[in-house]
């Protein structure tokens, strides 16, 4: 219902390239669809909330990433499990993804944009809880680009979505990400533009299944693909 950061997603009048990946604001409909999702981990615990701003981002994410030794995140979806390995060469994106996972941000979000043979994009939803969590965790910060010219988008790479307006610095939006499916000929406009911060190491069959779900005109799957995220060793 690749990558958006506009309240009305692809139905906006504001035109964006259809083969790019942009972040979206939460698609608020004042509803809670959590009863449809996958079961929560009853043992999950949340650390105290730190609201991230552009001013405290470096001071918080740097130490957080240094003391968090795990580099893998399990995404449990209604279509199956996906395991992502995060790259230490992108320390801010890695720390941000781990922090959001630890704080339960991704729980109840969806893979909300899917394009066969291109990308699936996750981290947003039309649940009111998503908007509330963004407000609590930090609505206005952006991640500095950590683009590595030597790393290209390949099958299963995980990258940060970004704002498409006034973003010559190529900063990533913190809450949305996309998994690339290929082909390699589709990467020219992505390489050097989006920070690649991870790789799917298990579950690309699940990614393919999600990518090929029927969608509406905005590339939102007609069946919500819920996410629950957990840091693993």
PyMOL commands that place a pseudoatom at each C-alpha (Angstrom):
pseudoatom trace, name=CA, resn=UNK, resi=1, chain=A, elem=C, hetatm=0, pos=[0.000, 0.000, 0.000]
pseudoatom trace, name=CA, resn=UNK, resi=2, chain=A, elem=C, hetatm=0, pos=[12.227, 1.933, -3.931]
pseudoatom trace, name=CA, resn=UNK, resi=3, chain=A, elem=C, hetatm=0, pos=[12.398, 4.633, -1.436]
pseudoatom trace, name=CA, resn=UNK, resi=4, chain=A, elem=C, hetatm=0, pos=[10.246, 7.491, -0.566]
pseudoatom trace, name=CA, resn=UNK, resi=5, chain=A, elem=C, hetatm=0, pos=[10.186, 10.515, 1.853]
pseudoatom trace, name=CA, resn=UNK, resi=6, chain=A, elem=C, hetatm=0, pos=[6.921, 12.224, 1.001]
pseudoatom trace, name=CA, resn=UNK, resi=7, chain=A, elem=C, hetatm=0, pos=[3.693, 11.914, 2.928]
pseudoatom trace, name=CA, resn=UNK, resi=8, chain=A, elem=C, hetatm=0, pos=[1.725, 10.897, -0.135]
pseudoatom trace, name=CA, resn=UNK, resi=9, chain=A, elem=C, hetatm=0, pos=[4.447, 8.599, -1.447]
pseudoatom trace, name=CA, resn=UNK, resi=10, chain=A, elem=C, hetatm=0, pos=[4.284, 8.188, -5.229]
pseudoatom trace, name=CA, resn=UNK, resi=11, chain=A, elem=C, hetatm=0, pos=[0.870, 9.808, -5.489]
pseudoatom trace, name=CA, resn=UNK, resi=12, chain=A, elem=C, hetatm=0, pos=[2.410, 13.229, -4.820]
pseudoatom trace, name=CA, resn=UNK, resi=13, chain=A, elem=C, hetatm=0, pos=[2.274, 15.881, -7.469]
pseudoatom trace, name=CA, resn=UNK, resi=14, chain=A, elem=C, hetatm=0, pos=[5.952, 16.466, -6.812]
pseudoatom trace, name=CA, resn=UNK, resi=15, chain=A, elem=C, hetatm=0, pos=[7.655, 14.389, -9.472]
pseudoatom trace, name=CA, resn=UNK, resi=16, chain=A, elem=C, hetatm=0, pos=[10.612, 12.179, -8.594]
pseudoatom trace, name=CA, resn=UNK, resi=17, chain=A, elem=C, hetatm=0, pos=[12.561, 9.710, -10.686]
pseudoatom trace, name=CA, resn=UNK, resi=18, chain=A, elem=C, hetatm=0, pos=[10.728, 6.375, -10.608]
pseudoatom trace, name=CA, resn=UNK, resi=19, chain=A, elem=C, hetatm=0, pos=[13.986, 4.434, -10.706]
pseudoatom trace, name=CA, resn=UNK, resi=20, chain=A, elem=C, hetatm=0, pos=[15.425, 6.056, -7.577]
pseudoatom trace, name=CA, resn=UNK, resi=21, chain=A, elem=C, hetatm=0, pos=[14.893, 5.434, -3.868]
pseudoatom trace, name=CA, resn=UNK, resi=22, chain=A, elem=C, hetatm=0, pos=[13.573, 8.176, -1.629]
pseudoatom trace, name=CA, resn=UNK, resi=23, chain=A, elem=C, hetatm=0, pos=[12.431, 8.245, 1.965]
pseudoatom trace, name=CA, resn=UNK, resi=24, chain=A, elem=C, hetatm=0, pos=[8.875, 9.021, 3.030]
pseudoatom trace, name=CA, resn=UNK, resi=25, chain=A, elem=C, hetatm=0, pos=[7.173, 10.535, 6.020]
pseudoatom trace, name=CA, resn=UNK, resi=26, chain=A, elem=C, hetatm=0, pos=[4.981, 8.059, 7.926]
pseudoatom trace, name=CA, resn=UNK, resi=27, chain=A, elem=C, hetatm=0, pos=[1.735, 7.504, 6.053]
pseudoatom trace, name=CA, resn=UNK, resi=28, chain=A, elem=C, hetatm=0, pos=[-0.574, 8.368, 8.917]
pseudoatom trace, name=CA, resn=UNK, resi=29, chain=A, elem=C, hetatm=0, pos=[-4.126, 7.077, 8.770]
pseudoatom trace, name=CA, resn=UNK, resi=30, chain=A, elem=C, hetatm=0, pos=[-4.698, 7.097, 12.551]
pseudoatom trace, name=CA, resn=UNK, resi=31, chain=A, elem=C, hetatm=0, pos=[-5.007, 3.352, 12.631]
pseudoatom trace, name=CA, resn=UNK, resi=32, chain=A, elem=C, hetatm=0, pos=[-3.177, 0.515, 14.279]
pseudoatom trace, name=CA, resn=UNK, resi=33, chain=A, elem=C, hetatm=0, pos=[-2.820, -2.695, 12.317]
pseudoatom trace, name=CA, resn=UNK, resi=34, chain=A, elem=C, hetatm=0, pos=[-0.548, -4.467, 14.760]
pseudoatom trace, name=CA, resn=UNK, resi=35, chain=A, elem=C, hetatm=0, pos=[-2.997, -7.325, 15.149]
pseudoatom trace, name=CA, resn=UNK, resi=36, chain=A, elem=C, hetatm=0, pos=[-2.127, -8.384, 11.607]
pseudoatom trace, name=CA, resn=UNK, resi=37, chain=A, elem=C, hetatm=0, pos=[1.590, -8.636, 12.164]
pseudoatom trace, name=CA, resn=UNK, resi=38, chain=A, elem=C, hetatm=0, pos=[3.997, -11.353, 13.229]
pseudoatom trace, name=CA, resn=UNK, resi=39, chain=A, elem=C, hetatm=0, pos=[4.325, -12.169, 16.956]
pseudoatom trace, name=CA, resn=UNK, resi=40, chain=A, elem=C, hetatm=0, pos=[6.528, -9.949, 19.112]
pseudoatom trace, name=CA, resn=UNK, resi=41, chain=A, elem=C, hetatm=0, pos=[9.425, -11.410, 21.055]
pseudoatom trace, name=CA, resn=UNK, resi=42, chain=A, elem=C, hetatm=0, pos=[8.135, -11.445, 24.661]
pseudoatom trace, name=CA, resn=UNK, resi=43, chain=A, elem=C, hetatm=0, pos=[11.712, -11.264, 25.953]
pseudoatom trace, name=CA, resn=UNK, resi=44, chain=A, elem=C, hetatm=0, pos=[12.558, -8.123, 24.001]
pseudoatom trace, name=CA, resn=UNK, resi=45, chain=A, elem=C, hetatm=0, pos=[13.687, -5.209, 26.149]
pseudoatom trace, name=CA, resn=UNK, resi=46, chain=A, elem=C, hetatm=0, pos=[14.176, -1.587, 25.204]
pseudoatom trace, name=CA, resn=UNK, resi=47, chain=A, elem=C, hetatm=0, pos=[16.990, 0.685, 26.356]
pseudoatom trace, name=CA, resn=UNK, resi=48, chain=A, elem=C, hetatm=0, pos=[16.299, 4.283, 27.469]
pseudoatom trace, name=CA, resn=UNK, resi=49, chain=A, elem=C, hetatm=0, pos=[15.311, 6.429, 24.497]
pseudoatom trace, name=CA, resn=UNK, resi=50, chain=A, elem=C, hetatm=0, pos=[17.875, 8.928, 23.231]
pseudoatom trace, name=CA, resn=UNK, resi=51, chain=A, elem=C, hetatm=0, pos=[16.395, 11.470, 20.837]
pseudoatom trace, name=CA, resn=UNK, resi=52, chain=A, elem=C, hetatm=0, pos=[18.917, 11.947, 18.035]
pseudoatom trace, name=CA, resn=UNK, resi=53, chain=A, elem=C, hetatm=0, pos=[19.460, 15.392, 16.531]
pseudoatom trace, name=CA, resn=UNK, resi=54, chain=A, elem=C, hetatm=0, pos=[21.883, 16.691, 13.936]
pseudoatom trace, name=CA, resn=UNK, resi=55, chain=A, elem=C, hetatm=0, pos=[23.871, 18.220, 16.794]
pseudoatom trace, name=CA, resn=UNK, resi=56, chain=A, elem=C, hetatm=0, pos=[24.270, 15.103, 18.953]
pseudoatom trace, name=CA, resn=UNK, resi=57, chain=A, elem=C, hetatm=0, pos=[24.362, 12.507, 16.173]
pseudoatom trace, name=CA, resn=UNK, resi=58, chain=A, elem=C, hetatm=0, pos=[28.137, 12.050, 16.066]
pseudoatom trace, name=CA, resn=UNK, resi=59, chain=A, elem=C, hetatm=0, pos=[28.552, 12.107, 19.842]
pseudoatom trace, name=CA, resn=UNK, resi=60, chain=A, elem=C, hetatm=0, pos=[25.865, 9.470, 20.330]
pseudoatom trace, name=CA, resn=UNK, resi=61, chain=A, elem=C, hetatm=0, pos=[26.162, 7.109, 17.359]
pseudoatom trace, name=CA, resn=UNK, resi=62, chain=A, elem=C, hetatm=0, pos=[29.968, 6.968, 17.476]
pseudoatom trace, name=CA, resn=UNK, resi=63, chain=A, elem=C, hetatm=0, pos=[30.227, 5.549, 21.014]
pseudoatom trace, name=CA, resn=UNK, resi=64, chain=A, elem=C, hetatm=0, pos=[27.067, 3.464, 20.565]
pseudoatom trace, name=CA, resn=UNK, resi=65, chain=A, elem=C, hetatm=0, pos=[28.547, 1.756, 17.519]
pseudoatom trace, name=CA, resn=UNK, resi=66, chain=A, elem=C, hetatm=0, pos=[31.873, 1.180, 19.278]
pseudoatom trace, name=CA, resn=UNK, resi=67, chain=A, elem=C, hetatm=0, pos=[30.323, -0.609, 22.239]
pseudoatom trace, name=CA, resn=UNK, resi=68, chain=A, elem=C, hetatm=0, pos=[27.853, -2.634, 20.160]
pseudoatom trace, name=CA, resn=UNK, resi=69, chain=A, elem=C, hetatm=0, pos=[29.843, -5.572, 18.814]
pseudoatom trace, name=CA, resn=UNK, resi=70, chain=A, elem=C, hetatm=0, pos=[27.140, -7.330, 16.817]
pseudoatom trace, name=CA, resn=UNK, resi=71, chain=A, elem=C, hetatm=0, pos=[26.955, -6.760, 13.075]
pseudoatom trace, name=CA, resn=UNK, resi=72, chain=A, elem=C, hetatm=0, pos=[23.908, -8.808, 12.114]
pseudoatom trace, name=CA, resn=UNK, resi=73, chain=A, elem=C, hetatm=0, pos=[20.207, -8.020, 12.198]
pseudoatom trace, name=CA, resn=UNK, resi=74, chain=A, elem=C, hetatm=0, pos=[17.411, -10.538, 11.708]
pseudoatom trace, name=CA, resn=UNK, resi=75, chain=A, elem=C, hetatm=0, pos=[14.333, -9.211, 9.944]
pseudoatom trace, name=CA, resn=UNK, resi=76, chain=A, elem=C, hetatm=0, pos=[11.407, -11.500, 10.628]
pseudoatom trace, name=CA, resn=UNK, resi=77, chain=A, elem=C, hetatm=0, pos=[8.710, -10.803, 8.062]
pseudoatom trace, name=CA, resn=UNK, resi=78, chain=A, elem=C, hetatm=0, pos=[5.339, -12.259, 7.246]
pseudoatom trace, name=CA, resn=UNK, resi=79, chain=A, elem=C, hetatm=0, pos=[7.012, -13.810, 4.192]
pseudoatom trace, name=CA, resn=UNK, resi=80, chain=A, elem=C, hetatm=0, pos=[10.021, -15.317, 5.983]
pseudoatom trace, name=CA, resn=UNK, resi=81, chain=A, elem=C, hetatm=0, pos=[13.331, -14.354, 7.562]
pseudoatom trace, name=CA, resn=UNK, resi=82, chain=A, elem=C, hetatm=0, pos=[16.062, -12.083, 6.180]
pseudoatom trace, name=CA, resn=UNK, resi=83, chain=A, elem=C, hetatm=0, pos=[19.489, -11.668, 7.799]
pseudoatom trace, name=CA, resn=UNK, resi=84, chain=A, elem=C, hetatm=0, pos=[21.527, -8.527, 7.118]
pseudoatom trace, name=CA, resn=UNK, resi=85, chain=A, elem=C, hetatm=0, pos=[25.233, -8.159, 7.875]
pseudoatom trace, name=CA, resn=UNK, resi=86, chain=A, elem=C, hetatm=0, pos=[26.237, -4.541, 8.527]
pseudoatom trace, name=CA, resn=UNK, resi=87, chain=A, elem=C, hetatm=0, pos=[29.522, -3.050, 7.294]
pseudoatom trace, name=CA, resn=UNK, resi=88, chain=A, elem=C, hetatm=0, pos=[31.936, -1.545, 9.806]
pseudoatom trace, name=CA, resn=UNK, resi=89, chain=A, elem=C, hetatm=0, pos=[33.235, 0.761, 7.056]
pseudoatom trace, name=CA, resn=UNK, resi=90, chain=A, elem=C, hetatm=0, pos=[29.969, 2.725, 7.385]
pseudoatom trace, name=CA, resn=UNK, resi=91, chain=A, elem=C, hetatm=0, pos=[30.026, 3.266, 11.169]
pseudoatom trace, name=CA, resn=UNK, resi=92, chain=A, elem=C, hetatm=0, pos=[27.248, 5.858, 11.404]
pseudoatom trace, name=CA, resn=UNK, resi=93, chain=A, elem=C, hetatm=0, pos=[24.796, 3.918, 9.243]
pseudoatom trace, name=CA, resn=UNK, resi=94, chain=A, elem=C, hetatm=0, pos=[25.682, 0.700, 11.059]
pseudoatom trace, name=CA, resn=UNK, resi=95, chain=A, elem=C, hetatm=0, pos=[25.212, 2.270, 14.499]
pseudoatom trace, name=CA, resn=UNK, resi=96, chain=A, elem=C, hetatm=0, pos=[21.968, 3.945, 13.455]
pseudoatom trace, name=CA, resn=UNK, resi=97, chain=A, elem=C, hetatm=0, pos=[20.485, 0.703, 12.124]
pseudoatom trace, name=CA, resn=UNK, resi=98, chain=A, elem=C, hetatm=0, pos=[21.520, -1.159, 15.277]
pseudoatom trace, name=CA, resn=UNK, resi=99, chain=A, elem=C, hetatm=0, pos=[20.121, 1.568, 17.541]
pseudoatom trace, name=CA, resn=UNK, resi=100, chain=A, elem=C, hetatm=0, pos=[16.782, 1.688, 15.736]
pseudoatom trace, name=CA, resn=UNK, resi=101, chain=A, elem=C, hetatm=0, pos=[16.613, -2.101, 15.908]
pseudoatom trace, name=CA, resn=UNK, resi=102, chain=A, elem=C, hetatm=0, pos=[17.420, -2.095, 19.621]
pseudoatom trace, name=CA, resn=UNK, resi=103, chain=A, elem=C, hetatm=0, pos=[14.732, 0.512, 20.244]
pseudoatom trace, name=CA, resn=UNK, resi=104, chain=A, elem=C, hetatm=0, pos=[12.110, -1.472, 18.340]
pseudoatom trace, name=CA, resn=UNK, resi=105, chain=A, elem=C, hetatm=0, pos=[11.626, 1.134, 15.619]
pseudoatom trace, name=CA, resn=UNK, resi=106, chain=A, elem=C, hetatm=0, pos=[11.351, -1.348, 12.757]
pseudoatom trace, name=CA, resn=UNK, resi=107, chain=A, elem=C, hetatm=0, pos=[8.772, -3.488, 14.567]
pseudoatom trace, name=CA, resn=UNK, resi=108, chain=A, elem=C, hetatm=0, pos=[5.354, -2.957, 12.963]
pseudoatom trace, name=CA, resn=UNK, resi=109, chain=A, elem=C, hetatm=0, pos=[6.858, -1.225, 9.916]
pseudoatom trace, name=CA, resn=UNK, resi=110, chain=A, elem=C, hetatm=0, pos=[6.476, -2.702, 6.437]
pseudoatom trace, name=CA, resn=UNK, resi=111, chain=A, elem=C, hetatm=0, pos=[8.352, -3.334, 3.270]
pseudoatom trace, name=CA, resn=UNK, resi=112, chain=A, elem=C, hetatm=0, pos=[6.279, -0.562, 1.784]
pseudoatom trace, name=CA, resn=UNK, resi=113, chain=A, elem=C, hetatm=0, pos=[7.676, -0.256, -1.728]
pseudoatom trace, name=CA, resn=UNK, resi=114, chain=A, elem=C, hetatm=0, pos=[8.586, -3.164, -3.982]
pseudoatom trace, name=CA, resn=UNK, resi=115, chain=A, elem=C, hetatm=0, pos=[9.828, -3.155, -7.564]
pseudoatom trace, name=CA, resn=UNK, resi=116, chain=A, elem=C, hetatm=0, pos=[10.595, -6.549, -9.172]
pseudoatom trace, name=CA, resn=UNK, resi=117, chain=A, elem=C, hetatm=0, pos=[14.160, -6.927, -10.417]
pseudoatom trace, name=CA, resn=UNK, resi=118, chain=A, elem=C, hetatm=0, pos=[15.134, -3.670, -8.727]
pseudoatom trace, name=CA, resn=UNK, resi=119, chain=A, elem=C, hetatm=0, pos=[14.539, -3.073, -4.988]
pseudoatom trace, name=CA, resn=UNK, resi=120, chain=A, elem=C, hetatm=0, pos=[12.392, -3.631, -1.942]
pseudoatom trace, name=CA, resn=UNK, resi=121, chain=A, elem=C, hetatm=0, pos=[12.212, -0.704, 0.484]
pseudoatom trace, name=CA, resn=UNK, resi=122, chain=A, elem=C, hetatm=0, pos=[11.392, -0.967, 4.174]
pseudoatom trace, name=CA, resn=UNK, resi=123, chain=A, elem=C, hetatm=0, pos=[11.051, 1.084, 7.329]
pseudoatom trace, name=CA, resn=UNK, resi=124, chain=A, elem=C, hetatm=0, pos=[7.726, 2.891, 6.964]
pseudoatom trace, name=CA, resn=UNK, resi=125, chain=A, elem=C, hetatm=0, pos=[4.068, 2.099, 7.586]
pseudoatom trace, name=CA, resn=UNK, resi=126, chain=A, elem=C, hetatm=0, pos=[0.632, 3.629, 7.896]
pseudoatom trace, name=CA, resn=UNK, resi=127, chain=A, elem=C, hetatm=0, pos=[0.516, 2.701, 11.588]
pseudoatom trace, name=CA, resn=UNK, resi=128, chain=A, elem=C, hetatm=0, pos=[0.287, 5.688, 13.907]
pseudoatom trace, name=CA, resn=UNK, resi=129, chain=A, elem=C, hetatm=0, pos=[2.955, 3.998, 16.055]
pseudoatom trace, name=CA, resn=UNK, resi=130, chain=A, elem=C, hetatm=0, pos=[5.562, 4.643, 13.347]
pseudoatom trace, name=CA, resn=UNK, resi=131, chain=A, elem=C, hetatm=0, pos=[5.017, 8.395, 13.490]
pseudoatom trace, name=CA, resn=UNK, resi=132, chain=A, elem=C, hetatm=0, pos=[5.151, 8.324, 17.283]
pseudoatom trace, name=CA, resn=UNK, resi=133, chain=A, elem=C, hetatm=0, pos=[8.412, 6.387, 17.291]
pseudoatom trace, name=CA, resn=UNK, resi=134, chain=A, elem=C, hetatm=0, pos=[10.022, 8.766, 14.795]
pseudoatom trace, name=CA, resn=UNK, resi=135, chain=A, elem=C, hetatm=0, pos=[9.025, 11.718, 16.946]
pseudoatom trace, name=CA, resn=UNK, resi=136, chain=A, elem=C, hetatm=0, pos=[10.536, 10.067, 20.020]
pseudoatom trace, name=CA, resn=UNK, resi=137, chain=A, elem=C, hetatm=0, pos=[13.758, 8.879, 18.363]
pseudoatom trace, name=CA, resn=UNK, resi=138, chain=A, elem=C, hetatm=0, pos=[14.382, 12.049, 16.365]
pseudoatom trace, name=CA, resn=UNK, resi=139, chain=A, elem=C, hetatm=0, pos=[12.344, 13.437, 13.500]
pseudoatom trace, name=CA, resn=UNK, resi=140, chain=A, elem=C, hetatm=0, pos=[14.847, 15.765, 11.899]
pseudoatom trace, name=CA, resn=UNK, resi=141, chain=A, elem=C, hetatm=0, pos=[18.288, 14.179, 11.767]
pseudoatom trace, name=CA, resn=UNK, resi=142, chain=A, elem=C, hetatm=0, pos=[20.000, 12.871, 8.638]
pseudoatom trace, name=CA, resn=UNK, resi=143, chain=A, elem=C, hetatm=0, pos=[23.003, 10.564, 8.357]
pseudoatom trace, name=CA, resn=UNK, resi=144, chain=A, elem=C, hetatm=0, pos=[26.119, 11.993, 6.684]
pseudoatom trace, name=CA, resn=UNK, resi=145, chain=A, elem=C, hetatm=0, pos=[27.044, 10.211, 3.483]
pseudoatom trace, name=CA, resn=UNK, resi=146, chain=A, elem=C, hetatm=0, pos=[29.413, 7.270, 3.908]
pseudoatom trace, name=CA, resn=UNK, resi=147, chain=A, elem=C, hetatm=0, pos=[29.560, 6.406, 0.226]
pseudoatom trace, name=CA, resn=UNK, resi=148, chain=A, elem=C, hetatm=0, pos=[32.519, 4.193, -0.660]
pseudoatom trace, name=CA, resn=UNK, resi=149, chain=A, elem=C, hetatm=0, pos=[33.408, 4.711, -4.346]
pseudoatom trace, name=CA, resn=UNK, resi=150, chain=A, elem=C, hetatm=0, pos=[34.786, 1.183, -4.457]
pseudoatom trace, name=CA, resn=UNK, resi=151, chain=A, elem=C, hetatm=0, pos=[31.573, -0.478, -3.310]
pseudoatom trace, name=CA, resn=UNK, resi=152, chain=A, elem=C, hetatm=0, pos=[28.823, -0.951, -5.875]
pseudoatom trace, name=CA, resn=UNK, resi=153, chain=A, elem=C, hetatm=0, pos=[25.200, -1.957, -5.605]
pseudoatom trace, name=CA, resn=UNK, resi=154, chain=A, elem=C, hetatm=0, pos=[25.023, -5.698, -6.118]
pseudoatom trace, name=CA, resn=UNK, resi=155, chain=A, elem=C, hetatm=0, pos=[22.449, -8.401, -5.562]
pseudoatom trace, name=CA, resn=UNK, resi=156, chain=A, elem=C, hetatm=0, pos=[21.465, -8.218, -1.893]
pseudoatom trace, name=CA, resn=UNK, resi=157, chain=A, elem=C, hetatm=0, pos=[23.213, -4.992, -0.895]
pseudoatom trace, name=CA, resn=UNK, resi=158, chain=A, elem=C, hetatm=0, pos=[21.436, -2.834, 1.688]
pseudoatom trace, name=CA, resn=UNK, resi=159, chain=A, elem=C, hetatm=0, pos=[21.470, 0.960, 1.312]
pseudoatom trace, name=CA, resn=UNK, resi=160, chain=A, elem=C, hetatm=0, pos=[19.983, 4.017, 2.966]
pseudoatom trace, name=CA, resn=UNK, resi=161, chain=A, elem=C, hetatm=0, pos=[17.120, 5.900, 1.350]
pseudoatom trace, name=CA, resn=UNK, resi=162, chain=A, elem=C, hetatm=0, pos=[17.497, 9.647, 1.123]
pseudoatom trace, name=CA, resn=UNK, resi=163, chain=A, elem=C, hetatm=0, pos=[15.771, 12.971, 0.624]
pseudoatom trace, name=CA, resn=UNK, resi=164, chain=A, elem=C, hetatm=0, pos=[15.668, 13.965, -3.010]
pseudoatom trace, name=CA, resn=UNK, resi=165, chain=A, elem=C, hetatm=0, pos=[15.323, 17.722, -2.475]
pseudoatom trace, name=CA, resn=UNK, resi=166, chain=A, elem=C, hetatm=0, pos=[18.251, 19.963, -1.493]
pseudoatom trace, name=CA, resn=UNK, resi=167, chain=A, elem=C, hetatm=0, pos=[20.514, 17.043, -0.705]
pseudoatom trace, name=CA, resn=UNK, resi=168, chain=A, elem=C, hetatm=0, pos=[23.746, 17.589, -2.586]
pseudoatom trace, name=CA, resn=UNK, resi=169, chain=A, elem=C, hetatm=0, pos=[25.557, 16.106, 0.431]
pseudoatom trace, name=CA, resn=UNK, resi=170, chain=A, elem=C, hetatm=0, pos=[23.824, 12.756, -0.282]
pseudoatom trace, name=CA, resn=UNK, resi=171, chain=A, elem=C, hetatm=0, pos=[22.732, 12.401, 3.334]
pseudoatom trace, name=CA, resn=UNK, resi=172, chain=A, elem=C, hetatm=0, pos=[20.633, 9.344, 4.174]
pseudoatom trace, name=CA, resn=UNK, resi=173, chain=A, elem=C, hetatm=0, pos=[17.242, 9.436, 5.833]
pseudoatom trace, name=CA, resn=UNK, resi=174, chain=A, elem=C, hetatm=0, pos=[17.650, 7.381, 9.023]
pseudoatom trace, name=CA, resn=UNK, resi=175, chain=A, elem=C, hetatm=0, pos=[14.496, 5.274, 9.032]
pseudoatom trace, name=CA, resn=UNK, resi=176, chain=A, elem=C, hetatm=0, pos=[14.260, 3.704, 5.574]
pseudoatom trace, name=CA, resn=UNK, resi=177, chain=A, elem=C, hetatm=0, pos=[16.471, 1.300, 3.679]
pseudoatom trace, name=CA, resn=UNK, resi=178, chain=A, elem=C, hetatm=0, pos=[16.360, -0.710, 0.498]
pseudoatom trace, name=CA, resn=UNK, resi=179, chain=A, elem=C, hetatm=0, pos=[17.638, -4.088, -0.621]
pseudoatom trace, name=CA, resn=UNK, resi=180, chain=A, elem=C, hetatm=0, pos=[18.905, -4.171, -4.192]
pseudoatom trace, name=CA, resn=UNK, resi=181, chain=A, elem=C, hetatm=0, pos=[17.896, -7.005, -6.513]
pseudoatom trace, name=CA, resn=UNK, resi=182, chain=A, elem=C, hetatm=0, pos=[19.602, -6.043, -9.735]
pseudoatom trace, name=CA, resn=UNK, resi=183, chain=A, elem=C, hetatm=0, pos=[20.395, -6.321, -12.481]
pseudoatom trace, name=CA, resn=UNK, resi=184, chain=A, elem=C, hetatm=0, pos=[23.862, -4.788, -12.337]
pseudoatom trace, name=CA, resn=UNK, resi=185, chain=A, elem=C, hetatm=0, pos=[22.934, -2.643, -15.332]
pseudoatom trace, name=CA, resn=UNK, resi=186, chain=A, elem=C, hetatm=0, pos=[20.468, -0.808, -13.068]
pseudoatom trace, name=CA, resn=UNK, resi=187, chain=A, elem=C, hetatm=0, pos=[23.121, 0.462, -10.670]
pseudoatom trace, name=CA, resn=UNK, resi=188, chain=A, elem=C, hetatm=0, pos=[24.718, 3.304, -12.595]
pseudoatom trace, name=CA, resn=UNK, resi=189, chain=A, elem=C, hetatm=0, pos=[22.413, 5.964, -11.152]
pseudoatom trace, name=CA, resn=UNK, resi=190, chain=A, elem=C, hetatm=0, pos=[22.645, 4.434, -7.653]
pseudoatom trace, name=CA, resn=UNK, resi=191, chain=A, elem=C, hetatm=0, pos=[26.390, 3.922, -7.285]
pseudoatom trace, name=CA, resn=UNK, resi=192, chain=A, elem=C, hetatm=0, pos=[28.047, 6.872, -5.598]
pseudoatom trace, name=CA, resn=UNK, resi=193, chain=A, elem=C, hetatm=0, pos=[24.675, 8.348, -4.670]
pseudoatom trace, name=CA, resn=UNK, resi=194, chain=A, elem=C, hetatm=0, pos=[23.458, 6.099, -1.859]
pseudoatom trace, name=CA, resn=UNK, resi=195, chain=A, elem=C, hetatm=0, pos=[25.402, 4.735, 1.110]
pseudoatom trace, name=CA, resn=UNK, resi=196, chain=A, elem=C, hetatm=0, pos=[25.634, 0.939, 0.992]
pseudoatom trace, name=CA, resn=UNK, resi=197, chain=A, elem=C, hetatm=0, pos=[25.851, -0.181, 4.615]
pseudoatom trace, name=CA, resn=UNK, resi=198, chain=A, elem=C, hetatm=0, pos=[25.068, -3.893, 4.556]
pseudoatom trace, name=CA, resn=UNK, resi=199, chain=A, elem=C, hetatm=0, pos=[24.481, -7.127, 2.682]
pseudoatom trace, name=CA, resn=UNK, resi=200, chain=A, elem=C, hetatm=0, pos=[21.776, -9.777, 2.908]
pseudoatom trace, name=CA, resn=UNK, resi=201, chain=A, elem=C, hetatm=0, pos=[23.516, -13.016, 3.895]
pseudoatom trace, name=CA, resn=UNK, resi=202, chain=A, elem=C, hetatm=0, pos=[20.383, -15.134, 4.296]
pseudoatom trace, name=CA, resn=UNK, resi=203, chain=A, elem=C, hetatm=0, pos=[16.898, -14.917, 2.864]
pseudoatom trace, name=CA, resn=UNK, resi=204, chain=A, elem=C, hetatm=0, pos=[17.265, -13.528, -0.640]
pseudoatom trace, name=CA, resn=UNK, resi=205, chain=A, elem=C, hetatm=0, pos=[14.546, -15.980, -1.648]
pseudoatom trace, name=CA, resn=UNK, resi=206, chain=A, elem=C, hetatm=0, pos=[12.290, -14.106, 0.781]
pseudoatom trace, name=CA, resn=UNK, resi=207, chain=A, elem=C, hetatm=0, pos=[13.398, -10.787, -0.722]
pseudoatom trace, name=CA, resn=UNK, resi=208, chain=A, elem=C, hetatm=0, pos=[12.489, -12.094, -4.187]
pseudoatom trace, name=CA, resn=UNK, resi=209, chain=A, elem=C, hetatm=0, pos=[9.081, -13.225, -2.956]
pseudoatom trace, name=CA, resn=UNK, resi=210, chain=A, elem=C, hetatm=0, pos=[8.386, -9.794, -1.466]
pseudoatom trace, name=CA, resn=UNK, resi=211, chain=A, elem=C, hetatm=0, pos=[9.593, -8.022, -4.612]
pseudoatom trace, name=CA, resn=UNK, resi=212, chain=A, elem=C, hetatm=0, pos=[7.095, -9.915, -6.739]
pseudoatom trace, name=CA, resn=UNK, resi=213, chain=A, elem=C, hetatm=0, pos=[3.992, -9.311, -4.636]
pseudoatom trace, name=CA, resn=UNK, resi=214, chain=A, elem=C, hetatm=0, pos=[1.050, -7.588, -6.340]
pseudoatom trace, name=CA, resn=UNK, resi=215, chain=A, elem=C, hetatm=0, pos=[1.110, -3.833, -5.693]
pseudoatom trace, name=CA, resn=UNK, resi=216, chain=A, elem=C, hetatm=0, pos=[-1.082, -0.794, -6.022]
pseudoatom trace, name=CA, resn=UNK, resi=217, chain=A, elem=C, hetatm=0, pos=[-0.232, 2.107, -8.328]
pseudoatom trace, name=CA, resn=UNK, resi=218, chain=A, elem=C, hetatm=0, pos=[2.248, 3.445, -5.761]
pseudoatom trace, name=CA, resn=UNK, resi=219, chain=A, elem=C, hetatm=0, pos=[4.249, 0.183, -5.658]
pseudoatom trace, name=CA, resn=UNK, resi=220, chain=A, elem=C, hetatm=0, pos=[2.922, -0.560, -2.158]
pseudoatom trace, name=CA, resn=UNK, resi=221, chain=A, elem=C, hetatm=0, pos=[2.209, -4.291, -1.729]
pseudoatom trace, name=CA, resn=UNK, resi=222, chain=A, elem=C, hetatm=0, pos=[-1.496, -5.036, -1.550]
pseudoatom trace, name=CA, resn=UNK, resi=223, chain=A, elem=C, hetatm=0, pos=[-0.691, -7.384, 1.325]
pseudoatom trace, name=CA, resn=UNK, resi=224, chain=A, elem=C, hetatm=0, pos=[1.264, -5.655, 4.104]
pseudoatom trace, name=CA, resn=UNK, resi=225, chain=A, elem=C, hetatm=0, pos=[4.675, -7.231, 4.704]
pseudoatom trace, name=CA, resn=UNK, resi=226, chain=A, elem=C, hetatm=0, pos=[5.293, -6.619, 8.402]
pseudoatom trace, name=CA, resn=UNK, resi=227, chain=A, elem=C, hetatm=0, pos=[8.791, -6.459, 9.880]
pseudoatom trace, name=CA, resn=UNK, resi=228, chain=A, elem=C, hetatm=0, pos=[10.120, -7.407, 13.304]
pseudoatom trace, name=CA, resn=UNK, resi=229, chain=A, elem=C, hetatm=0, pos=[13.852, -6.703, 13.735]
pseudoatom trace, name=CA, resn=UNK, resi=230, chain=A, elem=C, hetatm=0, pos=[16.314, -8.229, 16.185]
pseudoatom trace, name=CA, resn=UNK, resi=231, chain=A, elem=C, hetatm=0, pos=[20.084, -7.881, 16.659]
pseudoatom trace, name=CA, resn=UNK, resi=232, chain=A, elem=C, hetatm=0, pos=[21.772, -11.292, 16.517]
pseudoatom trace, name=CA, resn=UNK, resi=233, chain=A, elem=C, hetatm=0, pos=[25.307, -12.606, 16.999]
for i in range(1, 233): cmd.bond("trace and resi %d" % i, "trace and resi %d" % (i + 1))
show_as sticks, trace
zoom trace
